[in-house]
Amino acid sequence: MAATRLTFASDYQEGAVPQIIQRLVETNLERTAGYGFDRYSESAREKIRAACQAPDAEVYFLVGGTQANATCIDALLARYQGVVAADTGHVSVHEAGAIEFGGHKVLTIPGTDGKLSADAIERYCATWEEDANCDHMVMPGMVYLSQPTEYGTLYSLAELSAIREVCTRHDLRLYVDGARLAYALACPANDVSLPDLARLCDVFYIGGTKCGALFGEAVVVPRPGTIPHFFTIIKQHGALLAKGRITGLQFDALFTDDLYLHLGEAAIHGADRIRDALRAGGVPLLIDSPTNQVFPIVANDDLDRLGAILDYGFWERTDDEHTAIRLATSWATTDEDVDALLDALSACGMV
């Protein structure tokens, strides 16, 4: 019998946490209103408002992360504006031009460890404002961040607050992509809470697809009226689910008994074990991220051997002879999973 193949390619390969599956089964034959106008969705909204300490926040449930980004960015920007993002940001690299497809340019700035700095955003905006030809150029209208970043790094509260100040000074909207937010909230290195995001952001979303749900993201608009007729805009973008109670019920489960706040702990624990083993084995890491993504640099000659026993994510070529790969843990990762991975890496001479 063939050995079970190890899979650490991403953090959205499992189905959903048992609490969600149980609730879906229990409510399967109930008849509820569509489009999120059901009691489960409203219960989820109230729980999210409480967790964010934003009692008046508008909360919308969208089907996925790309749809959330494309819809929110399009809704927040005027037709002549673009969105400032790190050159490694998800909307810059891994969304197949979804933002440009919606009519807005992604204005990239070089980042450090996947992050934008307040100073870099300030310089970009000041340069645009001082350019005599600015009317011939795309106007920066908002800033896109993700927490964690595409490289698994975290914005500190001080960094996020400084970026908020720049946004206020230059009349930019601040939007945070929280596709992996559960892993940030569970990370000991993190000091940014849900109430902090609600206070500092114009819009952000709480990830479900990569954080224990079957699918779906919860978009939070802390100040009502920030996006007029947002429900209609969501539907225009194909991001509205007719059976809205399915997404609402999932977030109702995720925000019961603080499940979401602790959901990522197993992922962080597993990733820390992998990082420690790689360091002990002398394997360099592309970046020292503290969350659930690990980026070892592997000799190209070892890739086929590693790929024969392990599903990993290709990340980038670091030179002609080496490649950075991604190993991602998730809410469902167990110590046994990590043990098996470390045994496999040992068999390949990596740890």
C-alpha positions in Angstrom: 0.0 0.0 0.0 1.4 3.4 -1.0 2.4 5.8 1.7 0.0 8.8 2.3 1.3 11.8 0.4 2.2 14.8 2.6 0.4 18.0 1.7 1.7 21.4 2.9 1.1 23.3 -0.3 -1.5 25.7 1.2 -3.8 26.5 4.1 -7.1 25.9 2.3 -7.0 22.3 1.4 -9.2 20.9 4.2 -12.9 21.3 4.4 -14.1 23.2 7.5 -13.9 23.1 11.3 -16.3 20.4 12.8 -18.4 23.1 14.4 -19.3 24.4 10.9 -20.1 21.0 9.5 -22.2 20.2 12.5 -24.3 23.4 12.1 -24.7 22.9 8.4 -26.1 19.4 8.9 -28.4 20.5 11.8 -29.9 23.4 9.7 -29.8 21.8 6.3 -33.5 21.5 5.7 -34.4 24.8 7.2 -36.0 27.4 4.9 -34.5 30.9 5.4 -34.5 34.2 3.5 -31.7 34.6 0.9 -28.8 36.9 0.3 -27.8 37.2 4.0 -31.2 38.3 5.3 -31.5 35.3 7.6 -31.2 35.0 11.4 -27.9 33.1 11.2 -26.2 35.9 9.2 -27.6 38.5 11.5 -26.3 36.6 14.5 -22.9 36.4 12.9 -22.9 40.2 12.2 -23.7 40.9 15.8 -20.9 38.6 17.1 -18.4 40.2 14.6 -19.5 43.7 15.7 -18.9 42.7 19.3 -15.5 41.1 18.6 -14.5 44.3 16.7 -16.0 46.6 19.4 -17.7 48.4 16.5 -21.4 48.2 17.3 -22.5 50.2 14.2 -20.3 48.4 11.7 -21.8 47.1 8.5 -20.9 43.4 7.9 -21.2 41.7 4.5 -20.5 38.1 3.6 -18.8 37.6 0.2 -17.9 34.3 -1.5 -14.1 34.6 -1.6 -11.0 36.6 -1.2 -10.4 37.8 -4.8 -14.1 38.8 -5.0 -13.8 40.7 -1.7 -10.7 42.6 -2.9 -12.0 43.4 -6.3 -15.4 44.5 -5.0 -14.1 46.6 -2.1 -11.3 48.3 -4.1 -13.7 49.1 -6.9 -16.3 50.4 -4.5 -13.9 52.6 -2.5 -12.2 54.2 -5.5 -13.3 56.9 -7.9 -12.9 55.8 -11.6 -9.8 57.8 -12.0 -8.0 56.4 -8.9 -5.7 53.5 -8.3 -4.7 51.5 -5.2 -1.3 51.6 -3.6 0.1 48.2 -2.8 3.4 46.5 -2.0 5.0 45.0 -5.1 4.6 41.6 -3.5 1.0 42.2 -2.4 -1.7 39.7 -3.3 -3.5 42.1 -5.6 -0.2 42.9 -7.3 0.9 39.4 -8.0 -1.6 36.6 -7.4 -5.0 37.8 -8.5 -4.6 37.6 -12.2 -5.2 41.3 -12.8 -8.6 41.2 -11.1 -8.2 44.8 -9.9 -7.1 46.1 -13.3 -10.0 44.1 -14.8 -12.3 46.2 -12.7 -10.8 49.4 -14.1 -8.3 50.4 -11.4 -4.5 50.3 -11.6 -2.5 48.7 -8.8 0.2 51.3 -8.0 3.1 49.2 -6.7 5.8 50.3 -4.2 8.8 48.2 -3.2 8.1 46.6 0.2 10.3 45.2 2.9 9.6 41.7 4.0 6.3 42.0 2.2 5.3 45.2 4.0 4.7 48.8 3.0 6.1 51.5 5.3 4.4 54.8 6.1 7.4 56.6 4.8 7.3 54.9 1.5 3.6 55.7 1.1 4.2 59.3 2.1 7.0 59.7 -0.5 4.8 58.1 -3.2 1.9 60.4 -2.5 4.0 63.5 -2.1 5.8 62.8 -5.4 2.4 62.4 -7.2 1.1 65.6 -5.7 4.2 67.6 -6.6 4.3 66.4 -10.2 3.2 69.0 -12.7 1.9 66.2 -14.8 -0.2 64.5 -12.1 -3.4 65.0 -14.0 -2.0 62.7 -16.7 -1.3 60.0 -14.1 -3.4 57.6 -12.0 -4.3 59.3 -8.7 -3.6 57.2 -5.6 -6.9 56.8 -3.8 -6.3 54.0 -1.3 -3.8 51.8 0.3 -4.0 48.0 0.3 -2.3 46.0 3.0 -2.7 42.4 4.1 -2.4 41.0 7.6 -0.5 38.7 7.5 1.3 39.7 4.3 1.9 37.5 1.4 5.2 36.5 3.1 3.6 35.7 6.4 4.9 38.8 8.1 2.9 41.1 10.4 2.2 44.8 10.6 2.7 46.0 14.2 0.1 48.3 15.7 2.7 51.2 15.5 3.2 50.5 11.8 -0.5 50.3 11.0 -1.2 53.5 13.0 1.6 55.4 11.1 0.1 54.2 7.8 -3.3 55.4 9.0 -1.9 58.9 9.6 -0.4 59.0 6.1 -3.8 58.0 4.6 -5.6 60.6 6.6 -3.1 63.3 5.5 -3.4 62.4 1.8 -7.2 61.5 1.8 -6.5 57.9 1.1 -8.8 55.0 2.1 -7.1 52.2 4.1 -8.1 48.6 3.3 -6.8 45.5 4.9 -7.0 42.0 3.3 -7.5 39.5 6.2 -7.5 36.3 4.2 -5.2 34.7 6.8 -6.3 36.9 9.7 -6.9 34.0 12.1 -3.2 33.2 11.9 -2.2 36.7 12.7 -4.6 36.9 15.7 -3.2 33.6 17.1 0.5 34.6 16.6 2.4 35.6 19.8 4.3 38.2 17.7 1.0 40.0 16.8 -0.2 43.1 18.6 -3.0 44.2 16.3 -6.5 43.2 17.4 -9.8 43.2 15.7 -10.8 46.4 17.5 -7.6 48.0 16.2 -8.5 47.1 12.7 -12.0 48.5 13.1 -10.6 51.7 14.5 -7.8 52.3 11.9 -9.3 50.9 8.6 -12.0 52.2 6.3 -12.7 48.6 5.3 -11.2 45.2 6.1 -12.2 41.6 5.8 -12.1 38.6 8.1 -10.9 35.6 6.2 -12.9 32.4 6.2 -11.7 30.4 3.2 -8.2 30.0 4.6 -9.3 30.0 8.2 -11.6 27.1 8.9 -14.6 27.8 6.7 -15.6 26.0 3.6 -15.5 29.3 1.8 -16.5 33.0 2.4 -15.1 36.2 3.8 -16.7 38.7 6.2 -16.2 42.3 5.0 -16.4 44.8 7.8 -17.2 48.5 7.2 -16.7 50.1 10.6 -18.4 53.4 9.8 -21.8 53.0 8.3 -22.3 54.7 4.9 -18.7 54.5 3.9 -19.8 52.7 0.7 -23.3 53.7 -0.3 -25.4 50.9 -1.8 -22.6 48.3 -1.1 -25.0 45.4 -1.3 -25.9 46.3 -4.9 -22.2 46.7 -5.8 -21.5 43.2 -4.3 -24.1 41.7 -6.5 -22.8 43.6 -9.6 -19.4 41.9 -9.0 -20.9 38.4 -8.7 -19.8 38.1 -5.1 -23.2 37.7 -3.5 -24.4 34.3 -2.6 -28.1 33.6 -3.0 -28.0 31.0 -0.2 -26.4 33.6 2.0 -27.3 31.8 5.2 -24.5 29.3 4.3 -21.8 31.9 4.7 -23.5 33.6 7.6 -23.9 30.4 9.5 -20.2 29.6 9.0 -19.2 32.9 10.6 -21.7 32.5 13.3 -19.9 29.3 14.2 -16.5 30.8 13.9 -17.4 33.7 16.2 -19.0 31.5 18.9 -16.9 31.1 22.1 -14.0 33.0 20.5 -13.2 30.1 18.1 -11.8 32.4 15.4 -9.4 34.1 17.9 -7.8 30.8 18.7 -8.3 28.9 15.4 -4.8 29.5 14.2 -2.9 28.3 17.2 -2.3 24.8 15.9 -1.0 26.3 12.6 1.4 28.6 14.4 2.7 25.8 16.6 3.2 23.5 13.6 5.0 26.2 11.6 7.3 27.1 14.5 8.3 23.4 14.8 9.1 23.3 11.1 11.1 26.6 11.2 13.1 25.4 14.2 13.9 22.1 12.5 15.0 23.8 9.2 17.2 26.3 11.1 18.8 23.5 13.1 19.5 21.6 9.8 21.1 24.7 8.4 18.4 25.3 5.7 18.2 29.0 5.0 14.8 30.7 5.0 13.8 33.3 2.5 12.1 35.3 5.2 11.7 34.9 8.9 7.9 35.1 9.0 6.2 34.3 12.4 2.9 33.0 11.1 1.8 29.8 9.3 3.9 30.1 6.2 7.4 28.8 6.0 9.8 29.6 3.1 12.8 27.3 3.0 15.4 27.8 0.2 16.1 24.4 -1.5 18.7 23.4 -4.1 17.0 22.9 -7.4 18.6 19.4 -7.6 16.5 18.4 -4.5 13.1 19.7 -5.8 12.2 16.5 -7.7 13.1 14.3 -4.8 11.2 16.5 -2.4 8.2 16.7 -4.8 8.0 12.9 -5.0 6.9 12.7 -1.4 5.5 16.2 -0.6 3.1 18.7 -2.1 4.6 22.1 -1.5 4.1 25.6 -3.0 6.6 27.0 -5.5 7.5 30.5 -4.4 10.4 32.1 -6.3 13.8 31.4 -7.8 16.4 32.8 -5.5 19.3 32.2 -7.9 20.2 29.8 -10.8 20.7 26.9 -8.4 18.1 27.5 -5.6 14.4 27.9 -5.2 12.3 29.2 -2.3 9.3 27.0 -1.7 6.3 27.5 0.7 5.2 25.1 3.4 1.9 26.2 4.9 0.2 24.8 8.0 -3.4 25.3 8.8 -6.0 25.2 11.5 -6.2 21.4 10.9 -2.5 20.7 11.1 -1.6 18.1 13.8 1.6 17.2 15.6 1.5 13.9 13.7 1.4 15.8 10.4 4.4 17.8 11.4 6.2 14.7 12.6 5.7 13.1 9.2 6.9 16.2 7.4 10.1 16.4 9.4 10.7 12.7 8.8 10.3 13.3 5.1 12.7 16.3 5.2 15.2 14.3 7.1 15.0 11.5 4.5 15.9 14.2 1.9 18.8 15.4 4.0 17.2 18.8 4.8 16.9 18.5 8.6 
